[in-house]
């Protein structure tokens, strides 16, 4: 067993068999709705709480912009009314040997927002582009 917590800077993102480098991934959230219920025959003056439907946050992926790399925009342009190209995505936290330790498996993801970099003549930062994905499920596997 590890004596130290896992580091979060060594990860990979895979979609459609292709591994793509990203500088940041966020939105790996799962939330279960709480349903409150009280029937009239209960002697207690409180509601019961039961699990309801799960909801998932949109996932945001950020990476540096590269010349002639239009994969974000090609996927974005494939989104048409009722003809969405959905992809399963695997985000893995890696150890020092590049083996996955935790995998977040995203089901039926598709782009809802593409954001190009901001431009600033005074800056010297890397140009960062952002892709926001909606999806239909997220499972977490400890490997």
Buried (B, 14 or more C-beta within 10 A) or exposed (E): EEEEEEEEEEBBBBBEEEEBEBEEBEBBEEEEEEEEEEEEEEEEEEEEEEEEEEEBBBBBBBBBEEEEEEBBBEBBEEBEEEEBBBBBBBBBBBEEEEEBBBBBBBBBBBBBEBEEBEEEEEEEEEEBBBBBBBBEEBEEEEE
